[in-house]
């Protein structure tokens, strides 16, 4: 679904965002889902965390420490702001997470926008692509 020009220009920024998991953070009152990033799920209720879930969360915390800004891409079915983010630690937080190997590209939505970042992680054997690592998701 195309994003209206007025929304595409929407930015949110904050200092010290709250990170929920490897692909979701809260910036003020706005929940932000990182565009094109699919992270392993952290523990929910009786369901155990998926492999590398907490490492992915910690990497997002590291990448967004200090000030973070996100540009609106769309709203997801849960009403979250879906965005492309940057911080003082990274000019592209979304790509950096995928390049770490702790998350994967969510191709269903990104349509290959982060294919190079994922290929870099695989080639370098980082995160779930490391020898002997348990993949985060099939």
ChimeraX attribute file (.defattr): number of C-alpha atoms within 10 A of each C-alpha:
attribute: neighborCount
match mode: 1-to-1
recipient: residues
	/A:1	4
	/A:2	7
	/A:3	12
	/A:4	10
	/A:5	8
	/A:6	8
	/A:7	13
	/A:8	14
	/A:9	11
	/A:10	12
	/A:11	14
	/A:12	16
	/A:13	17
	/A:14	16
	/A:15	14
	/A:16	15
	/A:17	20
	/A:18	17
	/A:19	21
	/A:20	17
	/A:21	22
	/A:22	27
	/A:23	23
	/A:24	22
	/A:25	22
	/A:26	17
	/A:27	20
	/A:28	14
	/A:29	6
	/A:30	13
	/A:31	19
	/A:32	28
	/A:33	28
	/A:34	26
	/A:35	27
	/A:36	25
	/A:37	23
	/A:38	22
	/A:39	29
	/A:40	23
	/A:41	21
	/A:42	20
	/A:43	13
	/A:44	8
	/A:45	7
	/A:46	6
	/A:47	9
	/A:48	10
	/A:49	15
	/A:50	16
	/A:51	19
	/A:52	24
	/A:53	21
	/A:54	20
	/A:55	18
	/A:56	26
	/A:57	25
	/A:58	17
	/A:59	21
	/A:60	24
	/A:61	19
	/A:62	13
	/A:63	22
	/A:64	25
	/A:65	17
	/A:66	14
	/A:67	16
	/A:68	22
	/A:69	20
	/A:70	24
	/A:71	20
	/A:72	23
	/A:73	21
	/A:74	19
	/A:75	15
	/A:76	12
	/A:77	7
	/A:78	8
	/A:79	12
	/A:80	17
	/A:81	24
	/A:82	20
	/A:83	23
	/A:84	22
	/A:85	24
	/A:86	21
	/A:87	19
	/A:88	14
	/A:89	15
	/A:90	16
	/A:91	14
	/A:92	15
	/A:93	24
	/A:94	26
	/A:95	26
	/A:96	22
	/A:97	28
	/A:98	29
	/A:99	24
	/A:100	22
	/A:101	27
	/A:102	30
	/A:103	31
	/A:104	26
	/A:105	27
	/A:106	19
	/A:107	14
	/A:108	8
	/A:109	11
	/A:110	13
	/A:111	11
	/A:112	14
	/A:113	15
	/A:114	22
	/A:115	18
	/A:116	14
	/A:117	21
	/A:118	25
	/A:119	17
	/A:120	16
	/A:121	23
	/A:122	18
	/A:123	11
	/A:124	14
	/A:125	15
	/A:126	18
	/A:127	22
	/A:128	21
	/A:129	20
	/A:130	15
	/A:131	9
	/A:132	7
	/A:133	13
	/A:134	14
	/A:135	17
	/A:136	22
	/A:137	14
	/A:138	4
